[in-house]
């Protein structure tokens, strides 16, 4: 987000309190931030300024800052490429909101209304390449997306025109592929209920900047109202962030038993010698930290279990998976009407089920009836309007062919998967669906991703050019 500098008169009068201090500014290289920085330098509050930009700063903005540094207080200006928020070691986000309009308007005269958001995404992609020190040997994009095509072309032009992107290729590497995709190609995956630890917390409780707010949840103590959940400083979370709900329950049980056993060994009644007391005091900080960690995960698990039960998520999720993986309109219509009329299904879940149904049966369903039943079920009108929005954003005329299978090869592949499932059975009915991205990456690993569906900006393709690394950017 853009830098916020409060230059009120009260702050200026208090300058004597901060005049001896040095200021470190870490900000995005935008015109708004440069303007705010110029304001600050015009009436400075600090003795020195050390400025770090999260991406490439243009020469024009750099000149503007230099010309307004009349007191010569700026001592450092550096580019520190981190214009994104890391979630996991293999996942980052730009924290951009309201990107649906950017996707829909791409390639039209309305695109300029969302140019600032597009630039934010493009700069983020460039920052990823710079921070990883990767120069893609090939760039591909989703052929059905005007947004992905424009992004791929613009990033390529920037790489060619600026030598800062020209990193030496690693010995033995087969190159790096930058793949630009569009969220509209697979609108189903984000609509499905998730059943792994990190994803459930994000979906049901909210996981923002590695923080979870439990305030208001029953039986949660004051010290657990806001907790940090990060794989970098929480070993249990790192080991179990991708565990499913059942595995998670067993892991937390084991964590609790291990903690109980450790506290019994360190019980004050067992302190018979000076050495025992010294060992206890050495381990005491670790025990306190472990106590908080155990309490945190027990509290989160308890709240997740309560919400799963209160929202009938087991039942809802099973129907979501059926809508995503199977084609049976009569049965699905009947079940959707039951869910829309049920008092046990929450309003957001009624919306998600209706969106999944609309995407699956876009051309054959009576969506007027669905909207009517949604309204009777308590879904507000602004949510009902989202049925038309999602079809405009990611309907069959817009998205690529991989979602439900189109074309002879796709149909045969889907039939094979369906046959194998019916013969072998499904081990987990809540995780039947495979995102389109998995099929795309598997095709890349075999050198079989078609050029007509994912054209090249640079590169040739084929089995001889299977990349060692793939950087995927999902726009929208």
N, C-alpha and C positions, 0 to 999 in steps of 0.2 A: 504494500500500500504506500501511497505517497507520504512523504515526510510532513509532519505537523509541527511547525514552530510557532509558539504563542509569543507574539511580540507586543504584549500589552504594555501600557505606560507603567504599570506597577512593577513589571519585570525590569524595565529600563532603570527605574529609580533604585532597584535593588542590585544594580550592577556591581557595587563595591563588594558584595558578598560572594560574587562568582568571578570577579576580575582576575584572580590569581589562578583560576582553574583552567585546565585544558579540555577542549571539547573533541570527542570522537564522533563523527557523523557517518553512519552507515545507511545508505539510501539508494533508491533506484534512480537511474540516469534519465529522469523525465524533465520536461520543460517546467512543470509545476514545482518540482523539487528544486530545480536550479533557481527559479524565481524566489522561492522561500529562503534559499541559502543566500542569495544576493541581499534580501531584506535584512537578514541576520548580520551579514558582513558590513552593511551600511551603518548599523548601530550595534556593534559587537558587545556581547556580554561575557566573553571569555578571553583569556590571554593568548591562546593558540587554537587553531582548528586543524584537525587531521581528518581528511575526507576520503571515504572509501565508497566506491560505486559498485553495485551488484552486477553491473553489466557494462557494455561498451558505452563510453561517454563520447558524444559527438564533439568535433573540434569547435563548433559554434557555441555550444553550451559551456565548454571549457574556457573559451575566450571570454564569454559573458561573466563567468565567475572571477576570472583573473582581473578583468577591467574594473570590477567593483570591489576588489580587495585593496582599498586605498591604504589601509593600515598595515598591509603585508602580514596578516595574521595567519594565513593559510600556509602551513608548514609541510603538509603531505597531501598528495592527491594520487590515489591508486584505484585500479580496477580489481575487484575481488569477486570472481565469477561465481555467484551463488544466488541467482535470480529465481529461486524456487524454494519450496519447502520439502525437505526429505521426510518421507513417511517410514519406509523400510530401506534396507540396503539396495533393493532393486525396484523401488517405487518412489516417485516424487509427484508433487502437485504444484500448480501455480496459484491455487486458491482463487480461481476466477469464477465469478457468478454470472448468471444471465447470459450464457453462451449460446442458447438455442437460437436467438435472433441473429447472432453472428453467423451461425451455420446456414440458416434459411436464406439470409440475404446475400451470401457469398456468390459472386459472379453476376450480381444485379446492381442497378443504380443505387439501391439502398445500402450497399455494403459500406459506403463512406460514413454512414451513421454509426457504425460499429468499428471504425478504423482504429480507435484507441485500444479497444479490446483485442483486435487482431494483432496490433503491434506488440501488445503485452505478451501474447502467446508466442509470436515470432522471436522476440528478444529472449524469452524463456528457453526456447529450443537452442538458440545460439549459446546461451549461458551453460546449458548442459554439455554441449560439445566442448566448450572452452574449459570448463572445470574438469571434465574427464580427459581432456587433451586428445580428443578424437577428431580426425578428419575423415568423414565417410568416403569410402571408395565407391559406394553406390547409394543412390537415393531413389526410393520408390514411394508411390502414393496410391491411395484408393481411387481407382478410376472413376467411380460414380460420384465423387465429391469434388465440387468446385473449390471448396475451402481447402481440402487436402492438397489439391493440385497447385493452388496459388501459394500455399505455405511452402511446399517442396521447392517450387521455382524460386521464391524469394530467398529462402535459406541457402540454396545453391548459389545464387548470384552473390550473396554476401560472402560466402566461403571463397569464391573465385576472386572477388575484388579486394579482399582484405587478407594479407599474409599472416595475420595473427592466428588464422585457422589452419595454417599449413604445418601440421605436426608430422614428425618422422614416423613412418610405418614400422611397427614392431616386427622384429625378426620372427619368422615362422607363422605370422598371422596371415590369414586369408582375407583380411579386410573387415571393415565395419559397414553395416547396412543401417541407414537411417530410414525408417519406415513411418510415413505420415498417414494415419488413419483418421476416420471420422466416427464419432460416437453414434451418429445416425445409422451406421452400418449394422449395429447390434444394440437396439434400444431395449431388448428383453433382459439382458444380464443385470443391469442396474435396478430393474423392477422386481427382481426375485429376492425373497427373504434369504438372509445369509445365516449359516450355521457354524462358522468358525469363530474363535474367540475375538480376535481383533475386529472382524467384520461385524459381528453381533453388537459389540460395544459401540462401534461407529454408527450402526443402523438404529439401535434401540435407545442408547444413552447419549450419544454424541461424543465424538473424539476429536477435539479441536486443539491443534498444537500440542498433542500428547497429553491433554488434560481431559479428565472425565468429571462431570459435575453430578454428584449423587444427592445434592441438597433437595430435601422434600421426599426422598425415598423412605419408606418405613424402616425403623430399627437401625438407622445409620447414625453413628456418633458424630459429634461436631468436627472432630479431626479428620473424618473421612468424607466430609461434604464435598471436597474437591481434591482429587488425587491425580498423580502423574502416572501415566501408563506408557512406558517407553522401552523398547527392546535394548537400548544401549545401557540402561542402568537397572534393569529388572530381569534377572536371569530366568525366573519362572515364566514371565511373559514372553521373553525371547524364545524359550523352548516350546511354548504352548500357543503362540499367537495364531497358528494355523490349525490347531487341534479342533475337531468338531465338538459339539455340545456334550455328547456322551463321554468322549475321551477327557474333556475338560473337567467334568465332575469327578472322575476317578483321579485325575492329577491333583486337584485341589484337596481331595480326601487324603492323598499321600502326603502332600505338603503340610497339612494340618497334623497328621500323625507324626511326621518327622520333627516338627516343631515341638510337639508335646513331649516326645522322647528326649529331645535336647534340653528342654527346660527342666525335666525331671532329673537329668544328670547334673544340672547346675543348680539344683534346689539348695536354698540356704541351709536346710537341715543337714546337708551332706558336707558342710564346710567345717571340717574337724581340725585342720592344720592351717598354718599361715600360708603354706603353698597353695592349698585349696582356695583360700580367700583371694590370693593374688591372681590365680587362674580365673576365678569368677569375675573379678573386676576387669581383667583384660577382655573377657568375652562379653561383658555386660552391654557395651555399645552395640555389638553385633546382634545380641539377643533382642535389644530394643528395636533395632532396625528390622530384624526378621519378624518380630511381633507385628510391626506396622504393615509389613509386606503381606503377611498371612491374613491379617484383618482386612486389608484392602481387597485382596482377591476373593475372600469369602463374601465380603459385602457386595462386590460387583456380580459375582456368580448368583448370589441370592436375589438381587434385583433383576438380573436377566431371567432367572427362572420364574419370578413373579410376573414379569411382563409377557413371557411366553404363554403362561397359563391365562392371564387376564385378557390377552388379545387373541386367544385360540390360534396361536401361530402354527402349531403342528398341523392342524386341519387346513388352515389357509395356505401354508407352504406346500402341502401335498397337491392342492389344486393348482397352485402356481406352476409347479413342475409339470403337471399334466398339460396345462395350456401351452407351456414352452416346448414340450417334447412330443406331444401326440396330436393327431388331427381327428377329432370326433365331435362335430359341431352340435349334434342333437343332445348328447350327454353333457357337454360343456355348457350349452345354453341353459339347460335345466339346473345344473349345479350353480351356475352364476346367479340365476334368479333366486335360488335358495339363499346364497350368501348375501346378496343385496338386501334381502328381506330379514336377515337374521340380526337379532339384537346383540349377539355375542361377537360379531365381526365389527371391528372398529372402522370409522370413516376412511382413514388413509388406506386401509387394506381393501375396502370396497373399491376405492379409486384404482389401486394397483391392479386388482383382478380385472376390472373393466378395461383398463388400458391394455393388458395382456390379451384379453379376448378380442379387442378391436384390432390389434396388430395381427393376430392369428387369422381372424375371419373378416378382414377389411372389406372384401368384395361380396361376401355372401350373407353377412349378419344384418339383422334389423337393429341398427344402432339407435334408431329413434326409441325403440322399446327399451333398450339398455339404459338410455338416458332417463327415460320415464321412471324405470325401476330404481335407478340411482337416486333420483329426486325423492321418491317415496321412502327410500332407505335412509334419508337424512343427509345425503351428500349435497353440499352447497353448489350453487350454479357455477361459480368460478372454477370449481374442480371438474364439474361436468363438461365445461368448455374445453378442458384439456384433452378430451377424446379427439376432437377435431385438430387440436394443436399437434398432438403426437403423430397423427397421420400425415399432416402437412410437413412435419419435421423429419419423420422416418418411415413414411408409408412405403408400399412396394414400388411406387414410381420413383422414389428418391434413393432408397438404400441399395446396396449391392445385392447380389444374388445368393449370398451364403447363409442367410438367417434360417429359412425354412427349407432351403434346397430347391434350386431351379436349374434346369439343364440335365442332360442324360447322366453325366458323370455324378453330379450332386445327388440325383434321385437314387442312383445305384448305391452310392455311399450311404445315404440315409436308410435305404432298405436293408443294407447289410447290417448296419448298427442296430436297427429295429429288430431284425431277425435274431442277432446275437443276444440282444437284451431279453427277448421273449424266451429263448432257449436257456440262457444262463441265469436269468432273473437279475434283479437289481439289488445290490447289497444295501443301498441307502436311497430310499424313495425321495429324500429331501435334497439330493445332489445328483439327479439324473442329467441335468442340463449341462452341456459343454459350451462355453462362450465361443463365438466365431473366431476370436483371437487365437485360441488353441489350435484350431484347424489351420489358420493362416501361418502360425509359427512352425507347425509340423510340415507344411508344404515348403516353407523356406529351407528347413533343415534337410529336405530331400531334393532341393533344387527344382521343385515342381510348382511353384507359385506362378500362375499364368500372367503374362505381360498384358493381356487385354483387360484383366481385372485390376492389376496393380502395375501400371506402366513405370518405366524408368525415366528419371531425369538424367542421371549418369549411371553407367554400368551396363553390363550385357546380360548377365544371368546364366542359367544353366547349371548343370551338376558341377562343372569345373569352377564355378564362382560362388560356391556356398560360403557365406560369410562366417568368420569365427565369432563375431559379435553382432548383435542386433539391438539397436536403440529404437524403441517404439514410442511415438508420440500420438496420443489419442486426443484429437481436437474436439472441442465441444463438451 
